[in-house]
Amino acid sequence: MQYLFEGQYDDQCSIRSAQQVFKNALENLTSIINGLRYRFATHLMEYGADTKFVQELMGHADIKATKR
């Protein structure tokens, strides 16, 4: 039998190892999504979008966060 996640010492990995794999994948996905959001906002500002509009779109409470 083949397993999706093979263990280090046997054929089947532990539940904890599988949980860690998914946790790491979620953290990586979150980083990628945040990077895409900020690149999108940067492009909007470069092409002349209103700073206040971008602030609301990004959900920033402080305009300083948008201007960074």
mmCIF file of the N, C-alpha and C atoms, coordinates in Angstrom:
data_MODEL
# 
_entry.id   MODEL 
# 
loop_
_atom_site.group_PDB 
_atom_site.id 
_atom_site.type_symbol 
_atom_site.label_atom_id 
_atom_site.label_alt_id 
_atom_site.label_comp_id 
_atom_site.label_asym_id 
_atom_site.label_entity_id 
_atom_site.label_seq_id 
_atom_site.pdbx_PDB_ins_code 
_atom_site.Cartn_x 
_atom_site.Cartn_y 
_atom_site.Cartn_z 
_atom_site.occupancy 
_atom_site.B_iso_or_equiv 
_atom_site.pdbx_formal_charge 
_atom_site.auth_seq_id 
_atom_site.auth_comp_id 
_atom_site.auth_asym_id 
_atom_site.auth_atom_id 
_atom_site.pdbx_PDB_model_num 
ATOM 1   N N  . MET A 1 1  ? 0.845   -1.185 0.000   1.00 0.00 ? 1  MET A N  1 
ATOM 2   C CA . MET A 1 1  ? 0.000   0.000  0.000   1.00 0.00 ? 1  MET A CA 1 
ATOM 3   C C  . MET A 1 1  ? 0.888   1.245  0.000   1.00 0.00 ? 1  MET A C  1 
ATOM 4   N N  . GLN A 1 2  ? 0.517   2.243  -0.789  1.00 0.00 ? 2  GLN A N  1 
ATOM 5   C CA . GLN A 1 2  ? 1.246   3.502  -0.808  1.00 0.00 ? 2  GLN A CA 1 
ATOM 6   C C  . GLN A 1 2  ? 0.469   4.540  -0.017  1.00 0.00 ? 2  GLN A C  1 
ATOM 7   N N  . TYR A 1 3  ? 1.205   5.370  0.706   1.00 0.00 ? 3  TYR A N  1 
ATOM 8   C CA . TYR A 1 3  ? 0.602   6.429  1.501   1.00 0.00 ? 3  TYR A CA 1 
ATOM 9   C C  . TYR A 1 3  ? 0.934   7.783  0.887   1.00 0.00 ? 3  TYR A C  1 
ATOM 10  N N  . LEU A 1 4  ? 0.050   8.736  1.088   1.00 0.00 ? 4  LEU A N  1 
ATOM 11  C CA . LEU A 1 4  ? 0.300   10.092 0.598   1.00 0.00 ? 4  LEU A CA 1 
ATOM 12  C C  . LEU A 1 4  ? 1.525   10.682 1.279   1.00 0.00 ? 4  LEU A C  1 
ATOM 13  N N  . PHE A 1 5  ? 1.636   10.485 2.589   1.00 0.00 ? 5  PHE A N  1 
ATOM 14  C CA . PHE A 1 5  ? 2.785   10.947 3.361   1.00 0.00 ? 5  PHE A CA 1 
ATOM 15  C C  . PHE A 1 5  ? 3.437   9.737  4.002   1.00 0.00 ? 5  PHE A C  1 
ATOM 16  N N  . GLU A 1 6  ? 4.626   9.405  3.545   1.00 0.00 ? 6  GLU A N  1 
ATOM 17  C CA . GLU A 1 6  ? 5.319   8.261  4.113   1.00 0.00 ? 6  GLU A CA 1 
ATOM 18  C C  . GLU A 1 6  ? 6.065   8.686  5.364   1.00 0.00 ? 6  GLU A C  1 
ATOM 19  N N  . GLY A 1 7  ? 6.160   7.759  6.309   1.00 0.00 ? 7  GLY A N  1 
ATOM 20  C CA . GLY A 1 7  ? 6.852   8.036  7.555   1.00 0.00 ? 7  GLY A CA 1 
ATOM 21  C C  . GLY A 1 7  ? 8.356   7.915  7.409   1.00 0.00 ? 7  GLY A C  1 
ATOM 22  N N  . GLN A 1 8  ? 9.057   8.416  8.391   1.00 0.00 ? 8  GLN A N  1 
ATOM 23  C CA . GLN A 1 8  ? 10.511  8.365  8.364   1.00 0.00 ? 8  GLN A CA 1 
ATOM 24  C C  . GLN A 1 8  ? 11.012  6.938  8.597   1.00 0.00 ? 8  GLN A C  1 
ATOM 25  N N  . TYR A 1 9  ? 10.324  6.192  9.469   1.00 0.00 ? 9  TYR A N  1 
ATOM 26  C CA . TYR A 1 9  ? 10.796  4.862  9.840   1.00 0.00 ? 9  TYR A CA 1 
ATOM 27  C C  . TYR A 1 9  ? 9.891   3.725  9.366   1.00 0.00 ? 9  TYR A C  1 
ATOM 28  N N  . ASP A 1 10 ? 8.678   4.038  8.970   1.00 0.00 ? 10 ASP A N  1 
ATOM 29  C CA . ASP A 1 10 ? 7.784   3.004  8.461   1.00 0.00 ? 10 ASP A CA 1 
ATOM 30  C C  . ASP A 1 10 ? 6.973   3.570  7.304   1.00 0.00 ? 10 ASP A C  1 
ATOM 31  N N  . ASP A 1 11 ? 6.050   2.802  6.796   1.00 0.00 ? 11 ASP A N  1 
ATOM 32  C CA . ASP A 1 11 ? 5.302   3.220  5.609   1.00 0.00 ? 11 ASP A CA 1 
ATOM 33  C C  . ASP A 1 11 ? 4.333   4.361  5.858   1.00 0.00 ? 11 ASP A C  1 
ATOM 34  N N  . GLN A 1 12 ? 3.806   4.450  7.054   1.00 0.00 ? 12 GLN A N  1 
ATOM 35  C CA . GLN A 1 12 ? 2.758   5.426  7.350   1.00 0.00 ? 12 GLN A CA 1 
ATOM 36  C C  . GLN A 1 12 ? 3.290   6.491  8.307   1.00 0.00 ? 12 GLN A C  1 
ATOM 37  N N  . CYS A 1 13 ? 3.044   7.748  7.990   1.00 0.00 ? 13 CYS A N  1 
ATOM 38  C CA . CYS A 1 13 ? 3.497   8.815  8.883   1.00 0.00 ? 13 CYS A CA 1 
ATOM 39  C C  . CYS A 1 13 ? 2.489   8.993  10.018  1.00 0.00 ? 13 CYS A C  1 
ATOM 40  N N  . SER A 1 14 ? 2.945   9.668  11.071  1.00 0.00 ? 14 SER A N  1 
ATOM 41  C CA . SER A 1 14 ? 2.072   9.882  12.218  1.00 0.00 ? 14 SER A CA 1 
ATOM 42  C C  . SER A 1 14 ? 1.060   10.981 11.921  1.00 0.00 ? 14 SER A C  1 
ATOM 43  N N  . ILE A 1 15 ? 0.015   11.005 12.688  1.00 0.00 ? 15 ILE A N  1 
ATOM 44  C CA . ILE A 1 15 ? -0.995  12.054 12.549  1.00 0.00 ? 15 ILE A CA 1 
ATOM 45  C C  . ILE A 1 15 ? -0.352  13.414 12.790  1.00 0.00 ? 15 ILE A C  1 
ATOM 46  N N  . ARG A 1 16 ? 0.525   13.495 13.800  1.00 0.00 ? 16 ARG A N  1 
ATOM 47  C CA . ARG A 1 16 ? 1.200   14.762 14.113  1.00 0.00 ? 16 ARG A CA 1 
ATOM 48  C C  . ARG A 1 16 ? 2.034   15.252 12.933  1.00 0.00 ? 16 ARG A C  1 
ATOM 49  N N  . SER A 1 17 ? 2.720   14.340 12.254  1.00 0.00 ? 17 SER A N  1 
ATOM 50  C CA . SER A 1 17 ? 3.515   14.729 11.081  1.00 0.00 ? 17 SER A CA 1 
ATOM 51  C C  . SER A 1 17 ? 2.631   15.259 9.964   1.00 0.00 ? 17 SER A C  1 
ATOM 52  N N  . ALA A 1 18 ? 1.501   14.598 9.730   1.00 0.00 ? 18 ALA A N  1 
ATOM 53  C CA . ALA A 1 18 ? 0.568   15.059 8.696   1.00 0.00 ? 18 ALA A CA 1 
ATOM 54  C C  . ALA A 1 18 ? 0.014   16.427 9.063   1.00 0.00 ? 18 ALA A C  1 
ATOM 55  N N  . GLN A 1 19 ? -0.303  16.640 10.339  1.00 0.00 ? 19 GLN A N  1 
ATOM 56  C CA . GLN A 1 19 ? -0.791  17.946 10.778  1.00 0.00 ? 19 GLN A CA 1 
ATOM 57  C C  . GLN A 1 19 ? 0.262   19.020 10.529  1.00 0.00 ? 19 GLN A C  1 
ATOM 58  N N  . GLN A 1 20 ? 1.527   18.705 10.791  1.00 0.00 ? 20 GLN A N  1 
ATOM 59  C CA . GLN A 1 20 ? 2.605   19.667 10.592  1.00 0.00 ? 20 GLN A CA 1 
ATOM 60  C C  . GLN A 1 20 ? 2.770   20.003 9.114   1.00 0.00 ? 20 GLN A C  1 
ATOM 61  N N  . VAL A 1 21 ? 2.628   19.016 8.245   1.00 0.00 ? 21 VAL A N  1 
ATOM 62  C CA . VAL A 1 21 ? 2.715   19.253 6.799   1.00 0.00 ? 21 VAL A CA 1 
ATOM 63  C C  . VAL A 1 21 ? 1.637   20.236 6.366   1.00 0.00 ? 21 VAL A C  1 
ATOM 64  N N  . PHE A 1 22 ? 0.411   20.023 6.828   1.00 0.00 ? 22 PHE A N  1 
ATOM 65  C CA . PHE A 1 22 ? -0.689  20.915 6.452   1.00 0.00 ? 22 PHE A CA 1 
ATOM 66  C C  . PHE A 1 22 ? -0.533  22.299 7.068   1.00 0.00 ? 22 PHE A C  1 
ATOM 67  N N  . LYS A 1 23 ? -0.036  22.365 8.300   1.00 0.00 ? 23 LYS A N  1 
ATOM 68  C CA . LYS A 1 23 ? 0.199   23.666 8.945   1.00 0.00 ? 23 LYS A CA 1 
ATOM 69  C C  . LYS A 1 23 ? 1.233   24.468 8.159   1.00 0.00 ? 23 LYS A C  1 
ATOM 70  N N  . ASN A 1 24 ? 2.324   23.808 7.775   1.00 0.00 ? 24 ASN A N  1 
ATOM 71  C CA . ASN A 1 24 ? 3.357   24.487 6.989   1.00 0.00 ? 24 ASN A CA 1 
ATOM 72  C C  . ASN A 1 24 ? 2.823   24.948 5.636   1.00 0.00 ? 24 ASN A C  1 
ATOM 73  N N  . ALA A 1 25 ? 2.020   24.105 5.001   1.00 0.00 ? 25 ALA A N  1 
ATOM 74  C CA . ALA A 1 25 ? 1.437   24.479 3.711   1.00 0.00 ? 25 ALA A CA 1 
ATOM 75  C C  . ALA A 1 25 ? 0.523   25.687 3.854   1.00 0.00 ? 25 ALA A C  1 
ATOM 76  N N  . LEU A 1 26 ? -0.269  25.726 4.919   1.00 0.00 ? 26 LEU A N  1 
ATOM 77  C CA . LEU A 1 26 ? -1.158  26.862 5.161   1.00 0.00 ? 26 LEU A CA 1 
ATOM 78  C C  . LEU A 1 26 ? -0.375  28.140 5.398   1.00 0.00 ? 26 LEU A C  1 
ATOM 79  N N  . GLU A 1 27 ? 0.705   28.052 6.170   1.00 0.00 ? 27 GLU A N  1 
ATOM 80  C CA . GLU A 1 27 ? 1.539   29.235 6.409   1.00 0.00 ? 27 GLU A CA 1 
ATOM 81  C C  . GLU A 1 27 ? 2.157   29.739 5.110   1.00 0.00 ? 27 GLU A C  1 
ATOM 82  N N  . ASN A 1 28 ? 2.629   28.824 4.274   1.00 0.00 ? 28 ASN A N  1 
ATOM 83  C CA . ASN A 1 28 ? 3.200   29.222 2.984   1.00 0.00 ? 28 ASN A CA 1 
ATOM 84  C C  . ASN A 1 28 ? 2.142   29.859 2.091   1.00 0.00 ? 28 ASN A C  1 
ATOM 85  N N  . LEU A 1 29 ? 0.963   29.283 2.070   1.00 0.00 ? 29 LEU A N  1 
ATOM 86  C CA . LEU A 1 29 ? -0.125  29.832 1.259   1.00 0.00 ? 29 LEU A CA 1 
ATOM 87  C C  . LEU A 1 29 ? -0.510  31.229 1.735   1.00 0.00 ? 29 LEU A C  1 
ATOM 88  N N  . THR A 1 30 ? -0.556  31.416 3.045   1.00 0.00 ? 30 THR A N  1 
ATOM 89  C CA . THR A 1 30 ? -0.887  32.729 3.607   1.00 0.00 ? 30 THR A CA 1 
ATOM 90  C C  . THR A 1 30 ? 0.145   33.765 3.176   1.00 0.00 ? 30 THR A C  1 
ATOM 91  N N  . SER A 1 31 ? 1.415   33.394 3.205   1.00 0.00 ? 31 SER A N  1 
ATOM 92  C CA . SER A 1 31 ? 2.474   34.312 2.773   1.00 0.00 ? 31 SER A CA 1 
ATOM 93  C C  . SER A 1 31 ? 2.324   34.672 1.306   1.00 0.00 ? 31 SER A C  1 
ATOM 94  N N  . ILE A 1 32 ? 2.014   33.685 0.490   1.00 0.00 ? 32 ILE A N  1 
ATOM 95  C CA . ILE A 1 32 ? 1.849   33.920 -0.950  1.00 0.00 ? 32 ILE A CA 1 
ATOM 96  C C  . ILE A 1 32 ? 0.667   34.852 -1.205  1.00 0.00 ? 32 ILE A C  1 
ATOM 97  N N  . ILE A 1 33 ? -0.445  34.599 -0.536  1.00 0.00 ? 33 ILE A N  1 
ATOM 98  C CA . ILE A 1 33 ? -1.642  35.430 -0.726  1.00 0.00 ? 33 ILE A CA 1 
ATOM 99  C C  . ILE A 1 33 ? -1.368  36.860 -0.289  1.00 0.00 ? 33 ILE A C  1 
ATOM 100 N N  . ASN A 1 34 ? -0.716  37.031 0.857   1.00 0.00 ? 34 ASN A N  1 
ATOM 101 C CA . ASN A 1 34 ? -0.402  38.393 1.316   1.00 0.00 ? 34 ASN A CA 1 
ATOM 102 C C  . ASN A 1 34 ? 0.529   39.099 0.340   1.00 0.00 ? 34 ASN A C  1 
ATOM 103 N N  . GLY A 1 35 ? 1.494   38.372 -0.181  1.00 0.00 ? 35 GLY A N  1 
ATOM 104 C CA . GLY A 1 35 ? 2.398   38.963 -1.168  1.00 0.00 ? 35 GLY A CA 1 
ATOM 105 C C  . GLY A 1 35 ? 1.659   39.415 -2.416  1.00 0.00 ? 35 GLY A C  1 
ATOM 106 N N  . LEU A 1 36 ? 0.737   38.596 -2.887  1.00 0.00 ? 36 LEU A N  1 
ATOM 107 C CA . LEU A 1 36 ? -0.056  38.973 -4.062  1.00 0.00 ? 36 LEU A CA 1 
ATOM 108 C C  . LEU A 1 36 ? -0.935  40.188 -3.785  1.00 0.00 ? 36 LEU A C  1 
ATOM 109 N N  . ARG A 1 37 ? -1.530  40.239 -2.603  1.00 0.00 ? 37 ARG A N  1 
ATOM 110 C CA . ARG A 1 37 ? -2.374  41.393 -2.238  1.00 0.00 ? 37 ARG A CA 1 
ATOM 111 C C  . ARG A 1 37 ? -1.569  42.690 -2.285  1.00 0.00 ? 37 ARG A C  1 
ATOM 112 N N  . TYR A 1 38 ? -0.370  42.653 -1.682  1.00 0.00 ? 38 TYR A N  1 
ATOM 113 C CA . TYR A 1 38 ? 0.435   43.865 -1.613  1.00 0.00 ? 38 TYR A CA 1 
ATOM 114 C C  . TYR A 1 38 ? 1.017   44.243 -2.968  1.00 0.00 ? 38 TYR A C  1 
ATOM 115 N N  . ARG A 1 39 ? 1.339   43.260 -3.801  1.00 0.00 ? 39 ARG A N  1 
ATOM 116 C CA . ARG A 1 39 ? 1.789   43.588 -5.155  1.00 0.00 ? 39 ARG A CA 1 
ATOM 117 C C  . ARG A 1 39 ? 0.659   44.228 -5.958  1.00 0.00 ? 39 ARG A C  1 
ATOM 118 N N  . PHE A 1 40 ? -0.543  43.695 -5.797  1.00 0.00 ? 40 PHE A N  1 
ATOM 119 C CA . PHE A 1 40 ? -1.705  44.256 -6.479  1.00 0.00 ? 40 PHE A CA 1 
ATOM 120 C C  . PHE A 1 40 ? -1.930  45.707 -6.041  1.00 0.00 ? 40 PHE A C  1 
ATOM 121 N N  . ALA A 1 41 ? -1.869  45.955 -4.731  1.00 0.00 ? 41 ALA A N  1 
ATOM 122 C CA . ALA A 1 41 ? -2.048  47.312 -4.211  1.00 0.00 ? 41 ALA A CA 1 
ATOM 123 C C  . ALA A 1 41 ? -0.957  48.241 -4.723  1.00 0.00 ? 41 ALA A C  1 
ATOM 124 N N  . THR A 1 42 ? 0.270   47.739 -4.783  1.00 0.00 ? 42 THR A N  1 
ATOM 125 C CA . THR A 1 42 ? 1.380   48.551 -5.284  1.00 0.00 ? 42 THR A CA 1 
ATOM 126 C C  . THR A 1 42 ? 1.149   48.933 -6.743  1.00 0.00 ? 42 THR A C  1 
ATOM 127 N N  . HIS A 1 43 ? 0.709   47.981 -7.539  1.00 0.00 ? 43 HIS A N  1 
ATOM 128 C CA . HIS A 1 43 ? 0.435   48.275 -8.951  1.00 0.00 ? 43 HIS A CA 1 
ATOM 129 C C  . HIS A 1 43 ? -0.705  49.283 -9.083  1.00 0.00 ? 43 HIS A C  1 
ATOM 130 N N  . LEU A 1 44 ? -1.735  49.158 -8.269  1.00 0.00 ? 44 LEU A N  1 
ATOM 131 C CA . LEU A 1 44 ? -2.822  50.136 -8.305  1.00 0.00 ? 44 LEU A CA 1 
ATOM 132 C C  . LEU A 1 44 ? -2.297  51.536 -8.046  1.00 0.00 ? 44 LEU A C  1 
ATOM 133 N N  . MET A 1 45 ? -1.449  51.655 -7.017  1.00 0.00 ? 45 MET A N  1 
ATOM 134 C CA . MET A 1 45 ? -0.913  52.985 -6.662  1.00 0.00 ? 45 MET A CA 1 
ATOM 135 C C  . MET A 1 45 ? 0.016   53.506 -7.758  1.00 0.00 ? 45 MET A C  1 
ATOM 136 N N  . GLU A 1 46 ? 0.811   52.615 -8.353  1.00 0.00 ? 46 GLU A N  1 
ATOM 137 C CA . GLU A 1 46 ? 1.707   53.030 -9.436  1.00 0.00 ? 46 GLU A CA 1 
ATOM 138 C C  . GLU A 1 46 ? 0.937   53.547 -10.641 1.00 0.00 ? 46 GLU A C  1 
ATOM 139 N N  . TYR A 1 47 ? -0.253  53.007 -10.857 1.00 0.00 ? 47 TYR A N  1 
ATOM 140 C CA . TYR A 1 47 ? -1.060  53.433 -12.000 1.00 0.00 ? 47 TYR A CA 1 
ATOM 141 C C  . TYR A 1 47 ? -2.073  54.509 -11.632 1.00 0.00 ? 47 TYR A C  1 
ATOM 142 N N  . GLY A 1 48 ? -1.880  55.127 -10.463 1.00 0.00 ? 48 GLY A N  1 
ATOM 143 C CA . GLY A 1 48 ? -2.646  56.314 -10.135 1.00 0.00 ? 48 GLY A CA 1 
ATOM 144 C C  . GLY A 1 48 ? -3.921  56.122 -9.336  1.00 0.00 ? 48 GLY A C  1 
ATOM 145 N N  . ALA A 1 49 ? -4.134  54.952 -8.768  1.00 0.00 ? 49 ALA A N  1 
ATOM 146 C CA . ALA A 1 49 ? -5.334  54.752 -7.944  1.00 0.00 ? 49 ALA A CA 1 
ATOM 147 C C  . ALA A 1 49 ? -5.267  55.644 -6.711  1.00 0.00 ? 49 ALA A C  1 
ATOM 148 N N  . ASP A 1 50 ? -6.410  56.063 -6.267  1.00 0.00 ? 50 ASP A N  1 
ATOM 149 C CA . ASP A 1 50 ? -6.516  56.919 -5.087  1.00 0.00 ? 50 ASP A CA 1 
ATOM 150 C C  . ASP A 1 50 ? -6.054  56.140 -3.853  1.00 0.00 ? 50 ASP A C  1 
ATOM 151 N N  . THR A 1 51 ? -5.198  56.771 -3.038  1.00 0.00 ? 51 THR A N  1 
ATOM 152 C CA . THR A 1 51 ? -4.663  56.121 -1.845  1.00 0.00 ? 51 THR A CA 1 
ATOM 153 C C  . THR A 1 51 ? -5.769  55.702 -0.887  1.00 0.00 ? 51 THR A C  1 
ATOM 154 N N  . LYS A 1 52 ? -6.767  56.532 -0.731  1.00 0.00 ? 52 LYS A N  1 
ATOM 155 C CA . LYS A 1 52 ? -7.881  56.208 0.165   1.00 0.00 ? 52 LYS A CA 1 
ATOM 156 C C  . LYS A 1 52 ? -8.630  54.964 -0.330  1.00 0.00 ? 52 LYS A C  1 
ATOM 157 N N  . PHE A 1 53 ? -8.808  54.857 -1.632  1.00 0.00 ? 53 PHE A N  1 
ATOM 158 C CA . PHE A 1 53 ? -9.459  53.683 -2.218  1.00 0.00 ? 53 PHE A CA 1 
ATOM 159 C C  . PHE A 1 53 ? -8.660  52.417 -1.919  1.00 0.00 ? 53 PHE A C  1 
ATOM 160 N N  . VAL A 1 54 ? -7.345  52.492 -2.124  1.00 0.00 ? 54 VAL A N  1 
ATOM 161 C CA . VAL A 1 54 ? -6.479  51.338 -1.876  1.00 0.00 ? 54 VAL A CA 1 
ATOM 162 C C  . VAL A 1 54 ? -6.479  50.990 -0.387  1.00 0.00 ? 54 VAL A C  1 
ATOM 163 N N  . GLN A 1 55 ? -6.505  52.003 0.474   1.00 0.00 ? 55 GLN A N  1 
ATOM 164 C CA . GLN A 1 55 ? -6.560  51.767 1.919   1.00 0.00 ? 55 GLN A CA 1 
ATOM 165 C C  . GLN A 1 55 ? -7.812  50.966 2.276   1.00 0.00 ? 55 GLN A C  1 
ATOM 166 N N  . GLU A 1 56 ? -8.939  51.367 1.755   1.00 0.00 ? 56 GLU A N  1 
ATOM 167 C CA . GLU A 1 56 ? -10.191 50.657 2.037   1.00 0.00 ? 56 GLU A CA 1 
ATOM 168 C C  . GLU A 1 56 ? -10.170 49.248 1.451   1.00 0.00 ? 56 GLU A C  1 
ATOM 169 N N  . LEU A 1 57 ? -9.622  49.120 0.244   1.00 0.00 ? 57 LEU A N  1 
ATOM 170 C CA . LEU A 1 57 ? -9.544  47.824 -0.412  1.00 0.00 ? 57 LEU A CA 1 
ATOM 171 C C  . LEU A 1 57 ? -8.689  46.847 0.395   1.00 0.00 ? 57 LEU A C  1 
ATOM 172 N N  . MET A 1 58 ? -7.593  47.333 0.953   1.00 0.00 ? 58 MET A N  1 
ATOM 173 C CA . MET A 1 58 ? -6.682  46.493 1.727   1.00 0.00 ? 58 MET A CA 1 
ATOM 174 C C  . MET A 1 58 ? -7.163  46.273 3.159   1.00 0.00 ? 58 MET A C  1 
ATOM 175 N N  . GLY A 1 59 ? -8.097  47.092 3.606   1.00 0.00 ? 59 GLY A N  1 
ATOM 176 C CA . GLY A 1 59 ? -8.601  46.948 4.969   1.00 0.00 ? 59 GLY A CA 1 
ATOM 177 C C  . GLY A 1 59 ? -7.692  47.560 6.015   1.00 0.00 ? 59 GLY A C  1 
ATOM 178 N N  . HIS A 1 60 ? -6.884  48.530 5.624   1.00 0.00 ? 60 HIS A N  1 
ATOM 179 C CA . HIS A 1 60 ? -5.973  49.183 6.561   1.00 0.00 ? 60 HIS A CA 1 
ATOM 180 C C  . HIS A 1 60 ? -6.713  50.253 7.362   1.00 0.00 ? 60 HIS A C  1 
ATOM 181 N N  . ALA A 1 61 ? -6.527  50.260 8.649   1.00 0.00 ? 61 ALA A N  1 
ATOM 182 C CA . ALA A 1 61 ? -7.119  51.297 9.505   1.00 0.00 ? 61 ALA A CA 1 
ATOM 183 C C  . ALA A 1 61 ? -6.317  52.595 9.396   1.00 0.00 ? 61 ALA A C  1 
ATOM 184 N N  . ASP A 1 62 ? -5.009  52.476 9.209   1.00 0.00 ? 62 ASP A N  1 
ATOM 185 C CA . ASP A 1 62 ? -4.115  53.643 9.180   1.00 0.00 ? 62 ASP A CA 1 
ATOM 186 C C  . ASP A 1 62 ? -3.586  53.836 7.762   1.00 0.00 ? 62 ASP A C  1 
ATOM 187 N N  . ILE A 1 63 ? -3.673  55.039 7.256   1.00 0.00 ? 63 ILE A N  1 
ATOM 188 C CA . ILE A 1 63 ? -3.216  55.360 5.894   1.00 0.00 ? 63 ILE A CA 1 
ATOM 189 C C  . ILE A 1 63 ? -1.705  55.125 5.760   1.00 0.00 ? 63 ILE A C  1 
ATOM 190 N N  . LYS A 1 64 ? -0.965  55.197 6.872   1.00 0.00 ? 64 LYS A N  1 
ATOM 191 C CA . LYS A 1 64 ? 0.491   54.965 6.827   1.00 0.00 ? 64 LYS A CA 1 
ATOM 192 C C  . LYS A 1 64 ? 0.805   53.551 6.360   1.00 0.00 ? 64 LYS A C  1 
ATOM 193 N N  . ALA A 1 65 ? -0.012  52.601 6.755   1.00 0.00 ? 65 ALA A N  1 
ATOM 194 C CA . ALA A 1 65 ? 0.202   51.214 6.326   1.00 0.00 ? 65 ALA A CA 1 
ATOM 195 C C  . ALA A 1 65 ? 0.033   51.094 4.824   1.00 0.00 ? 65 ALA A C  1 
ATOM 196 N N  . THR A 1 66 ? -0.863  51.846 4.252   1.00 0.00 ? 66 THR A N  1 
ATOM 197 C CA . THR A 1 66 ? -1.105  51.798 2.804   1.00 0.00 ? 66 THR A CA 1 
ATOM 198 C C  . THR A 1 66 ? 0.028   52.471 2.055   1.00 0.00 ? 66 THR A C  1 
ATOM 199 N N  . LYS A 1 67 ? 0.559   53.527 2.587   1.00 0.00 ? 67 LYS A N  1 
ATOM 200 C CA . LYS A 1 67 ? 1.614   54.286 1.898   1.00 0.00 ? 67 LYS A CA 1 
ATOM 201 C C  . LYS A 1 67 ? 2.960   53.598 1.917   1.00 0.00 ? 67 LYS A C  1 
ATOM 202 N N  . ARG A 1 68 ? 3.131   52.607 2.793   1.00 0.00 ? 68 ARG A N  1 
ATOM 203 C CA . ARG A 1 68 ? 4.428   51.896 2.841   1.00 0.00 ? 68 ARG A CA 1 
ATOM 204 C C  . ARG A 1 68 ? 4.630   51.192 1.587   1.00 0.00 ? 68 ARG A C  1 
# 
